[in-house]
Amino acid sequence: MSLYCGIACRRKSFWCYRLLSTYVAKTRYLFELKEDDDACKKAQQTGAFYLFHSLAPLLQKSEHQYLPPQHSLLELERLLRKFGQDTQRVEDSVLIGCSEQHEAWFALDLCLNSSSSINASLQKPEMETELKGSFIDLRKALFWLNVKDASLLSTAQALLRWHDAHQFCSRSGQPTKKNMAGSKRVCPSNKIIYYPQMAPVVITLVSDGTRCLLARQSSFPKGMYSALAGFCDIGESLEEAVRREVAEEVGLEIERLKFSASQHWPFPNSSLMIACHATVKPGQTEIQVNVRELEAAAWFSHDEVITALKRNDPYTQQQNEAFPFWVPPKLAIANQLIKEWVEKSTYSSLPA
């Protein structure tokens, strides 16, 4: 039976997927779409498209949250014609996932890679009116999106940005060609294949036992503080990167280190955030801020952090109110690190 199933899978018979678990079937189906341009193009016929404009996703407000609308291929082609764009622009889309029923999902930026990108920028208000939504910066949208949509749009934005920035071969200087799914680019002159990549970043919440250390860069929104973060250097282990970043940014030496979780993060480019908890050596808590890296850093108490976590949508409210500080949105792994520290501190402070 297993041999027969293997033969059927190699023949790409759809029924074979139904013998597998839902996750495995989806993974195999997406792999097929990435490797077979014809299969991917066929999937576009019945697939759904998410739209972007200059890397900002199209969102529609629904009660207290924002949802990304889906468009069929026919709807997308009609929109492209209405906006004065060639329907061949559908081939600039990237595969970002699929449903359990194998409906493929794609993302297309109406402005990037377009010969009429200037006109597309000028038409943005008209596009939003026609589409009954708004193109919203993804950093802001993370406050209003659910986990599934946030992950999907983050993947889409990262892929769209990568393709926009890697249109030429670094060896020959010739234009590269994207495959139908957008899982790679190939240089026609020397056949070099380029794959989208993520840069490893360590993000660390430092604690002295009763307080946690949070910092901010000048590029952060007003009032926002987060965990320390930095790119891993060539030749470093995860542990070495954490120790170096903490020493460089705040002048502290950590004593213990514990891995928490990881997360893809599309800002400013595609990164793999590797989240850790760290504690400093006893009696060595004086912060020495590296002003080339940070604008400010400080120790925050358990109660101060709890108050910051309770604030709703500070990205918008901070324009009108003076918050002492606030933390990244709940979908950011920095928020998860902070919550874990609060929960651990609360548990350890309870009477035995």
N, C-alpha and C positions, 0 to 999 in steps of 0.2 A: 504493500500500500504506500509506504514512504517513498519507494523508488518510483512508483507510478505518479505520485504527487510531484516529485522532483522533476520528472520529465514534463509534466503538464505545466509546471511553473516556468520551465525554460521556454516553453512554447507560449508563455505569457497568457495562458487561459485565465480568464477572470475568476472562474469558479474555484480555482486553486486558492485564491486569497481567502475564501470563505472557510477553508479548512483550518486556517490559522487563527490565533487570537486577534482581537481587534487592533491592538497596538502593532503586532508584527505585520498584519495585513496592510495597515496604513503605511508603515515604514517601507515595506517592499514596493508598494504602489508608488510612493514618492520617489524611491530610488529609480524605478523604471522611467518615470517622467523626467528625471534629471539626466538619465543616460540616453534616452531615445527622443530625439526632436519631434519625430512624427507622432509619437504617443502623446507628447506634451501639447502639441498643436491640436490634436484631437480632443484632449482634455479641456482646452480653452473653449471649445464649442459649447460645453455644458457647465463650464466652471463659473466662478464668481470673481469679480474684480473689486479691489479696494483702491480708491483714488487718493493721490497726493498732489500737492502743488508746492514746488521748491522744498520738498521733504516734509511738509506739514500735512498731516492726514486730514481727509474730509470727515467731519463729524456732524451728527445731528443730535440736538438736545431732546432727551426723553425724560421728563420729570426731573429727578435730581442727578441724572448721569448723562453722559454722552455716549452715543453708539456710532460705530463706523458703518455706513450703509454699504450694501453689496450691489453690484451691477452685473447684469449678464453681458455676454459678448455683443449681442445685438444692441442693447442699450448703450454700451460703450462706443460702438461704432457710430451710432446715431449722434452721440455727444461729440465725438471727434469731428465729425462732418460739420456739426453746428458751430463748433469753435474754430473751424477753418483748418483743421489738422488732418493729415493723411491717416486713413484707417490702418495703414501698415505700422503705425506707432504701437499697435497692440503687441508687436514683437519686441518692444522695449520693456514689456512687463516682466516681472520676476515671480517665480513660484515660491509661495510662502507657507503652504500647508494644504491640508485637505480635511474634509469631514469624515466621519465614520462610514458614510455611504459612498466615499471616494469622490465627492465633489471637490475638484481642485480649486484652490484659492490662489489668486494672483494679485500683485500690486503694480500700479502704473502711476508714474509722476507725469502730470500733464504739462509740466514746464521743463524739466530736465531732459537733456538729449534731444530737444526739439529744435528743428531749424527755424521754427517760428516762436522761440522761447520768449522773445521780447513781446510779441503780440499776446502770448499766453499770460505774461505778467500783467499786461495792460487789461486783459480780459478777466482777471481774477474775480472782481466783484460780480461780473455777469455770470461767471461760472458758478459762484456760490448761490446766486439767485436761482439759476436753472437747476442746480443740484439740491436746493432746499437745505443747505448746510453751510458750515464754515470750515475753512482750512486753518486748523489750530496748531500752534507750536506743540510738539510732542511732550516737551518738558512740562508744560502747563497741563496738557491733556491727561497726564498720569494721575492727577488729583481726582479725575472724574471717571476714568475708565475702569472696567473690571479686569481681573487678572488675565483672563483669556485674551481679551481684545488688546490689552497693553502688550502682552508677549507677542502677539501676531503683528501689531503695528511696529513694535521695536525691531522685529526681524525684517519687516518690509523696509523700514527706513534705512537700516544698516546695509541691506543689499543694494537698494537704490543708490545710496551714497557711494558705496564701493564701486559700482559700475560707472558712475559719473566721474570718479576720480582715477579710473584705471582703463582708459580707452586706448592707450598706446603701450606698445611693448617696450620694456625697459632695456632690452638688448638691441633690437633693430630700429626702434623709433617708429615702427609702422603701426597703423590702427589695428587693434585687436577686435575679434568678433565674438560676441556673446552667444552662447548656446540658447536654445529656446527657453529653458527653465531658468536661466540666469545663475546656474550653479558653477559656471566657470567662463573664462574668456580664453580664446586661442589666437596666437599670432599666426596668420596665414603664411608668412614668409619663412618662419623657422619652426613652426609647430609647437612652440613653447606654450604650455597650459598654465594659466593663472587661476588660482582658487581664492575666493573670499577668505580673509583671515581675521582673527581676533587677537588683540594684544592683551597679554595677562597683566592684571592690575591687582595688587593687594590692597584691601581696605580693612583697617584695623581699629577696633574700639579699645582704647587703653583705659585701664582702671587702676586706682590705688587701693581698692578694697571697699571704700565707701563713696567714692566719686568716680565719674567717668570724664574723659577728656574729649572735648569736641572743638573743632576748628572751622575756620571759613577762609575761602579765597576771595579776592576782590571781584572775581567774576560771578560769585554766588548771588542769588537774589537777596535783597536787603533783609538782614536779620536771620538768615539761615545758617545754621551750624551743622556739621556732619562729622563722621569718623575720618580719621587720617587715611589718605589713599595715595598710591603712586605706582607707576609702571615698574615691572620687574626688569632689571638690567640683564643683558646677555651674560650667561654663565652663573647666574644666581639661582639658588634654591628658593622655595617659598619662604622658608624661615629666615634666610639671609636678607631677602627683600623687605620683609616686615621690620626686622631689626634696623636695617639701614634707613628706611623711610622714617621711622619714629625718631631715630637719632638725628637725621637731617632736619626734620621739620620742627621738632619741639625740644631737641636736646636731651632726650630721656633714653635710658637704657632699660629694655624690658627684661623681665625675669622668667615669666612663663608665657607660653603661646598655645592657643587651642583653635583648631579649624572649626568653622561653623557651617558654612554653606557656600555655594557659588551661584552666579547669575550673569546672564548676558546683559550688557548695558550698551545702548547705542550711542551714548554721548562721550566725548565729542565725536569720536569715531567708534567703531565696533570694538568693545572690550569684554574680556571675561573677568568679572569681579570675583576675587577669591577672598571671602570674608573670614576674619579671625578675631578672637578676643585675646588681649594681652594684658599682663599686669606688670607694673614697674617695680623696681627694687625698693624695699622699705627705706623710707627717709630720703629718697631721691625723687622728689615730685616737683621741683622748681622748673617751671617751663621757660625755655629760652626759644622764642619764636624766630624761625628763619624767615625774614621778611621778603626774601626772594621767592619763597614758596607760599607763604600764608599771610593773610591780613591780620588775623587774630586767632588765639587759642586760649582756652580756659577750662578749669575744672568745674563740673556742674554736679549739684547734689541730686539725690534720688528724687526729692520732691520737685525740684526745678525741671527735671527731665520728664516726669509724669505730666506736669502742667503743659509742657511743650507738645507732648504726644497727643494731648486732648484737643489741641487747636484744630479747627476745621478750615480747610482751604486757605491757609495763610498766604499762599502765593498771590491770591487776589486781595485778601483783607489787609495785607501788610502795606498796600498802597494808601490805605486810609487810617490805619491804626498803628500805634507804636508798640510792637511786640519786643520784649526783652530778647528773645530768640525763639526760633522754631527749627524743626528738624525736617529732613527729606520726606517725601510722600510715602505712604504705606507700601507702595509697590517697589520701592528702592530697597536694596539689601542693607543699606545703612540703617534704615528704619527697623529692619528685622534685628540687626545687631543691638540696637538701642533697646528694643523691647525685651530681648533675651536678657540683657544686663539688668533691666528693671525687675523682671520676673525673678531672676536669681537673687537679687538684692532683697526683694520683698520676702522670698521664701527663707532666706538665711537669717532675716531679722525677726521671724516669728519665734515665739517662745517654744522651747522643747516640751 
